[in-house]
Amino acid sequence: MSLLGNLVWLIFGGLFLSASYFILGFVYCLTIVGIPVGMQMFKLGILSFSPFGHEVVDRGGAMGCGSLALNILWIIFGGLEMAVAHVMIGLVFCITIVGIPFGMQQFKLALLALAPFGKEIV
């Protein structure tokens, strides 16, 4: 079932979303300072390529206070806007019964887009 969901997801915008995150990640990785942000963009790109069958879990403090500081900077410099955009798209999807699974995946992406440091996709 997750394969079918991922195929429909890719056809109706997931491929564009994933490619956008991968391109942004590559642009951030061109600079030395932007590599940590680029790696988080790649993480968002992976989840947006196939969200069905994957979960976002907290690493349990594996990065310590560094992840907290990086998440605060992430939220200030664009993470909040990305998360709000995913929530708005998720709400639009949830208007219809057929779109609810896709809306739930957008909410999952919103949680990751809000604070990606210290999280992992399983």
GUDRENLUM-294734 format. One record per residue: residue in one letter; chain; z negated, x negated, y negated of N, C-alpha, C in turn. Coordinates in Angstrom, 3 decimals. Last residue first. Layout:
[site 'a', 'A', [Z, X, Y], [Z, X, Y], [Z, X, Y]],
...
// end
This chain:
[site 'v', 'A', [-9.619, -13.234, -6.824], [-9.641, -13.314, -5.350], [-8.845, -12.169, -4.764]],
[site 'i', 'A', [-9.835, -15.133, -9.684], [-9.103, -14.036, -9.050], [-9.141, -14.253, -7.546]],
[site 'e', 'A', [-12.714, -15.792, -11.736], [-11.691, -16.213, -10.794], [-11.082, -14.990, -10.123]],
[site 'k', 'A', [-14.326, -16.886, -14.753], [-13.919, -15.839, -13.814], [-12.841, -16.395, -12.906]],
[site 'g', 'A', [-14.791, -18.765, -16.661], [-15.865, -18.508, -15.720], [-15.550, -17.394, -14.737]],
[site 'f', 'A', [-12.849, -17.223, -19.135], [-13.509, -18.461, -18.696], [-14.698, -18.107, -17.795]],
[site 'p', 'A', [-11.991, -14.706, -20.039], [-11.436, -15.265, -18.800], [-12.141, -16.514, -18.278]],
[site 'a', 'A', [-12.759, -12.010, -21.501], [-13.527, -13.245, -21.288], [-13.065, -13.912, -19.997]],
[site 'l', 'A', [-10.629, -10.184, -21.916], [-11.745, -10.253, -22.860], [-12.506, -11.562, -22.727]],
[site 'a', 'A', [-8.910, -10.347, -19.790], [-8.418, -10.786, -21.095], [-9.549, -10.914, -22.108]],
[site 'l', 'A', [-10.446, -9.203, -17.769], [-10.118, -10.619, -17.688], [-9.655, -11.145, -19.038]],
[site 'l', 'A', [-10.545, -6.572, -18.703], [-11.790, -7.317, -18.476], [-11.535, -8.811, -18.408]],
[site 'a', 'A', [-7.811, -5.971, -18.747], [-8.569, -5.986, -19.998], [-9.871, -6.752, -19.836]],
[site 'l', 'A', [-7.141, -5.955, -16.064], [-6.577, -7.007, -16.916], [-7.337, -7.109, -18.238]],
[site 'k', 'A', [-8.526, -3.628, -15.397], [-8.899, -4.887, -14.753], [-8.375, -6.068, -15.576]],
[site 'f', 'A', [-7.073, -1.799, -16.880], [-8.484, -2.011, -17.222], [-9.001, -3.302, -16.602]],
[site 'q', 'A', [-4.659, -1.972, -15.520], [-4.707, -2.402, -16.911], [-6.151, -2.640, -17.358]],
[site 'q', 'A', [-5.450, -0.834, -13.134], [-5.061, -2.239, -13.132], [-5.040, -2.799, -14.556]],
[site 'm', 'A', [-5.841, 1.783, -13.983], [-6.997, 1.021, -13.492], [-6.685, -0.478, -13.451]],
[site 'g', 'A', [-3.211, 2.500, -14.578], [-4.197, 2.409, -15.651], [-5.420, 1.608, -15.232]],
[site 'f', 'A', [-2.204, 2.590, -12.007], [-1.691, 1.578, -12.922], [-2.610, 1.406, -14.132]],
[site 'p', 'A', [-3.606, 4.794, -10.944], [-3.764, 3.454, -10.345], [-3.264, 2.334, -11.255]],
[site 'i', 'A', [-2.688, 6.855, -12.822], [-4.083, 6.405, -12.786], [-4.246, 5.045, -12.092]],
[site 'g', 'A', [-0.128, 7.929, -12.771], [-0.344, 6.684, -13.492], [-1.746, 6.132, -13.414]],
[site 'v', 'A', [-0.312, 10.351, -11.477], [0.451, 9.283, -10.835], [0.166, 7.933, -11.492]],
[site 'i', 'A', [-1.660, 11.874, -13.352], [-2.333, 11.550, -12.096], [-1.631, 10.390, -11.398]],
[site 't', 'A', [-1.475, 10.793, -16.781], [-0.937, 11.498, -15.612], [-1.671, 11.047, -14.357]],
[site 'i', 'A', [-3.096, 9.237, -18.389], [-2.819, 10.612, -18.795], [-2.297, 11.410, -17.617]],
[site 'c', 'A', [-3.325, 6.591, -17.705], [-4.245, 7.538, -17.070], [-4.037, 8.980, -17.507]],
[site 'f', 'A', [-1.532, 5.233, -19.362], [-1.207, 5.416, -17.949], [-2.063, 6.506, -17.310]],
[site 'v', 'A', [-3.040, 5.297, -21.712], [-1.759, 6.002, -21.668], [-1.351, 6.245, -20.219]],
[site 'l', 'A', [-5.157, 3.648, -20.932], [-5.417, 5.046, -21.273], [-4.138, 5.873, -21.254]],
[site 'g', 'A', [-3.773, 1.222, -20.602], [-4.426, 1.862, -19.464], [-4.729, 3.322, -19.717]],
[site 'i', 'A', [-3.070, 0.683, -23.227], [-2.006, 0.938, -22.255], [-2.585, 1.634, -21.028]],
[site 'm', 'A', [-5.680, 0.287, -24.226], [-4.838, 1.360, -24.773], [-3.703, 1.704, -23.806]],
[site 'v', 'A', [-6.491, -1.932, -22.704], [-7.226, -0.666, -22.598], [-6.373, 0.494, -23.117]],
[site 'h', 'A', [-4.674, -3.875, -23.580], [-4.675, -3.473, -22.173], [-5.406, -2.143, -21.982]],
[site 'a', 'A', [-5.441, -4.018, -26.283], [-4.079, -3.598, -25.941], [-4.010, -3.142, -24.483]],
[site 'v', 'A', [-8.036, -4.992, -26.023], [-7.835, -3.658, -26.594], [-6.441, -3.141, -26.257]],
[site 'a', 'A', [-7.444, -7.547, -24.995], [-8.219, -6.598, -24.198], [-8.035, -5.171, -24.712]],
[site 'm', 'A', [-6.062, -8.687, -27.152], [-5.396, -8.532, -25.857], [-6.116, -7.502, -25.004]],
[site 'e', 'A', [-8.085, -8.662, -29.114], [-6.868, -7.893, -29.331], [-6.114, -7.663, -28.019]],
[site 'l', 'A', [-9.924, -10.407, -27.945], [-10.309, -9.015, -28.201], [-9.073, -8.145, -28.393]],
[site 'g', 'A', [-8.539, -12.835, -27.908], [-8.909, -12.182, -26.662], [-9.268, -10.721, -26.845]],
[site 'g', 'A', [-8.116, -14.015, -30.451], [-7.082, -13.208, -29.829], [-7.451, -12.482, -28.555]],
[site 'f', 'A', [-10.298, -15.646, -31.317], [-8.908, -16.025, -31.591], [-7.892, -15.276, -30.727]],
[site 'i', 'A', [-12.719, -14.525, -30.429], [-12.443, -14.608, -31.863], [-10.952, -14.806, -32.126]],
[site 'i', 'A', [-12.520, -14.833, -27.661], [-12.623, -13.484, -28.235], [-12.253, -13.509, -29.716]],
[site 'w', 'A', [-12.465, -17.650, -27.480], [-11.344, -16.857, -26.970], [-11.347, -15.468, -27.605]],
[site 'l', 'A', [-14.999, -18.321, -28.424], [-13.812, -18.736, -29.180], [-12.584, -17.931, -28.772]],
[site 'i', 'A', [-16.445, -17.154, -26.309], [-16.667, -16.701, -27.689], [-15.475, -17.084, -28.562]],
[site 'n', 'A', [-15.507, -18.650, -24.143], [-15.247, -17.209, -24.192], [-15.455, -16.656, -25.592]],
[site 'l', 'A', [-16.519, -21.178, -24.805], [-15.069, -20.979, -24.774], [-14.710, -19.495, -24.806]],
[site 'a', 'A', [-19.271, -20.643, -24.552], [-18.722, -21.075, -25.835], [-17.215, -20.857, -25.892]],
[site 'l', 'A', [-19.364, -19.967, -21.816], [-19.820, -19.019, -22.837], [-19.225, -19.376, -24.192]],
[site 's', 'A', [-18.490, -22.281, -20.582], [-17.661, -21.081, -20.461], [-18.075, -20.036, -21.487]],
[site 'g', 'A', [-20.605, -23.975, -21.249], [-19.264, -24.262, -21.740], [-18.369, -23.044, -21.667]],
[site 'c', 'A', [-22.817, -23.212, -19.887], [-22.729, -22.780, -21.280], [-21.367, -23.089, -21.878]],
[site 'g', 'A', [-21.247, -22.903, -16.666], [-22.411, -23.017, -17.527], [-22.166, -22.532, -18.937]],
[site 'm', 'A', [-19.404, -22.727, -14.679], [-19.053, -23.549, -15.829], [-20.206, -23.672, -16.822]],
[site 'a', 'A', [-20.676, -21.124, -12.813], [-20.139, -22.405, -12.368], [-19.792, -23.311, -13.541]],
[site 'g', 'A', [-21.826, -18.604, -13.018], [-22.342, -19.692, -13.844], [-21.821, -21.053, -13.448]],
[site 'g', 'A', [-20.309, -17.044, -11.167], [-21.754, -17.193, -11.050], [-22.312, -18.380, -11.810]],
[site 'r', 'A', [-17.712, -16.386, -11.445], [-18.024, -17.565, -10.640], [-19.520, -17.808, -10.510]],
[site 'd', 'A', [-16.869, -13.001, -11.068], [-17.551, -14.004, -11.862], [-17.909, -15.179, -10.962]],
[site 'v', 'A', [-13.631, -11.823, -10.114], [-15.055, -12.026, -9.851], [-15.590, -13.118, -10.763]],
[site 'v', 'A', [-11.157, -9.493, -9.832], [-11.677, -10.518, -10.725], [-13.173, -10.618, -10.479]],
[site 'e', 'A', [-8.947, -8.949, -7.041], [-10.126, -8.609, -7.839], [-10.506, -9.790, -8.719]],
[site 'h', 'A', [-5.953, -7.595, -5.666], [-6.719, -8.721, -6.212], [-7.890, -8.193, -7.025]],
[site 'g', 'A', [-4.548, -5.357, -4.975], [-5.041, -6.194, -3.889], [-5.806, -7.408, -4.364]],
[site 'f', 'A', [-2.449, -5.379, -7.731], [-2.950, -4.585, -6.610], [-3.348, -5.514, -5.473]],
[site 'p', 'A', [-1.341, -7.238, -9.509], [-2.738, -6.832, -9.678], [-3.308, -6.049, -8.501]],
[site 's', 'A', [0.759, -9.541, -9.832], [0.433, -8.695, -8.667], [-1.035, -8.272, -8.732]],
[site 'f', 'A', [1.074, -10.369, -12.488], [2.229, -10.350, -11.598], [1.975, -9.465, -10.387]],
[site 's', 'A', [-1.400, -10.387, -13.663], [-0.464, -9.370, -14.129], [0.811, -9.340, -13.291]],
[site 'l', 'A', [-2.552, -12.565, -12.359], [-3.086, -11.226, -12.116], [-2.116, -10.145, -12.576]],
[site 'i', 'A', [-0.923, -14.610, -13.403], [-0.998, -14.397, -11.956], [-1.495, -12.985, -11.657]],
[site 'g', 'A', [-1.458, -14.380, -16.146], [-0.104, -14.186, -15.642], [-0.083, -13.911, -14.150]],
[site 'l', 'A', [-4.146, -15.050, -16.279], [-3.739, -13.690, -16.644], [-2.337, -13.381, -16.134]],
[site 'k', 'A', [-3.830, -17.738, -15.537], [-4.660, -16.846, -14.720], [-4.319, -15.379, -15.006]],
[site 'f', 'A', [-2.312, -18.660, -17.660], [-1.718, -18.663, -16.320], [-2.503, -17.745, -15.384]],
[site 'm', 'A', [-4.247, -18.414, -19.630], [-3.042, -17.586, -19.722], [-2.324, -17.536, -18.375]],
[site 'q', 'A', [-5.972, -20.379, -18.766], [-6.434, -18.993, -18.711], [-5.260, -18.025, -18.848]],
[site 'm', 'A', [-4.378, -22.603, -19.292], [-4.777, -22.325, -17.909], [-5.279, -20.890, -17.760]],
[site 'g', 'A', [-4.235, -22.475, -22.081], [-3.035, -22.286, -21.280], [-3.360, -21.971, -19.834]],
[site 'v', 'A', [-6.846, -23.133, -22.729], [-6.362, -21.791, -23.054], [-5.108, -21.485, -22.240]],
[site 'p', 'A', [-6.918, -25.829, -21.863], [-7.828, -24.821, -21.279], [-7.375, -23.383, -21.551]],
[site 'i', 'A', [-4.742, -26.932, -23.510], [-4.646, -26.834, -22.051], [-5.646, -25.842, -21.455]],
[site 'g', 'A', [-4.840, -27.367, -26.248], [-4.601, -26.016, -25.781], [-4.548, -25.853, -24.275]],
[site 'v', 'A', [-5.107, -30.075, -26.663], [-6.240, -29.218, -27.001], [-6.071, -27.820, -26.404]],
[site 'i', 'A', [-2.578, -31.029, -26.022], [-3.730, -31.432, -25.209], [-4.896, -30.470, -25.437]],
[site 't', 'A', [0.182, -28.792, -25.976], [-0.781, -29.605, -26.712], [-1.960, -29.929, -25.801]],
[site 'l', 'A', [1.435, -27.372, -24.024], [2.185, -28.451, -24.659], [1.281, -29.351, -25.484]],
[site 'c', 'A', [-0.098, -25.235, -23.241], [-0.267, -26.487, -22.505], [0.539, -27.640, -23.090]],
[site 'y', 'A', [0.866, -23.161, -24.843], [-0.467, -23.710, -25.104], [-0.660, -25.060, -24.422]],
[site 'v', 'A', [3.332, -22.774, -23.556], [3.304, -23.195, -24.958], [1.945, -23.797, -25.306]],
[site 'f', 'A', [2.466, -21.886, -21.034], [3.232, -23.123, -21.140], [3.207, -23.662, -22.567]],
[site 'g', 'A', [1.217, -19.489, -21.771], [0.447, -20.558, -21.145], [1.152, -21.894, -21.239]],
[site 'l', 'A', [3.434, -18.049, -22.709], [2.352, -18.407, -23.636], [1.493, -19.538, -23.074]],
[site 'i', 'A', [4.783, -17.814, -20.260], [5.412, -18.526, -21.374], [4.362, -18.951, -22.394]],
[site 'f', 'A', [2.911, -16.298, -18.790], [3.299, -17.628, -18.331], [3.959, -18.438, -19.445]],
[site 'y', 'A', [2.803, -13.924, -20.307], [1.601, -14.741, -20.160], [1.946, -16.161, -19.705]],
[site 's', 'A', [5.482, -13.080, -19.989], [4.943, -13.347, -21.325], [3.702, -14.226, -21.248]],
[site 'a', 'A', [5.629, -12.651, -17.249], [6.451, -13.713, -17.850], [5.945, -14.071, -19.234]],
[site 's', 'A', [3.871, -10.444, -17.083], [3.548, -11.694, -16.413], [4.335, -12.861, -17.012]],
[site 'l', 'A', [5.313, -8.539, -18.563], [3.959, -8.923, -18.956], [3.579, -10.267, -18.359]],
[site 'f', 'A', [7.682, -8.356, -17.051], [7.732, -8.771, -18.450], [6.370, -9.258, -18.926]],
[site 'l', 'A', [6.582, -7.422, -14.653], [7.323, -8.682, -14.663], [7.419, -9.225, -16.087]],
[site 'g', 'A', [5.488, -4.949, -15.344], [4.618, -6.041, -14.929], [5.295, -7.399, -14.954]],
[site 'g', 'A', [7.369, -2.944, -15.912], [6.762, -3.708, -16.993], [5.901, -4.870, -16.586]],
[site 'f', 'A', [8.234, -1.619, -13.521], [7.928, -0.881, -14.744], [7.076, -1.670, -15.732]],
[site 'i', 'A', [8.499, -3.514, -11.492], [9.688, -2.834, -12.005], [9.415, -2.196, -13.364]],
[site 'l', 'A', [5.864, -4.266, -10.965], [6.815, -5.245, -11.474], [8.031, -4.578, -12.102]],
[site 'w', 'A', [4.801, -1.820, -9.976], [4.217, -2.461, -11.152], [5.218, -3.427, -11.781]],
[site 'v', 'A', [6.270, -1.498, -7.652], [6.438, -0.519, -8.734], [5.915, -1.096, -10.044]],
[site 'l', 'A', [5.218, -3.753, -6.276], [6.657, -3.633, -6.553], [6.928, -2.646, -7.685]],
[site 'n', 'A', [2.480, -3.146, -6.131], [2.925, -4.323, -6.877], [4.419, -4.261, -7.196]],
[site 'g', 'A', [2.563, -0.846, -4.502], [2.032, -0.769, -5.865], [2.485, -1.939, -6.717]],
[site 'l', 'A', [3.561, -2.000, -2.155], [4.324, -0.960, -2.841], [3.869, -0.829, -4.296]],
[site 'l', 'A', [1.432, -3.730, -1.571], [2.785, -4.262, -1.772], [3.641, -3.258, -2.527]],
[site 's', 'A', [-0.707, -2.017, -1.186], [-0.734, -2.875, -2.363], [0.640, -3.490, -2.631]],
[site 'm', 'A', [0.000, -0.820, 1.193], [0.000, 0.000, 0.000], [0.000, -0.867, -1.262]],
// end
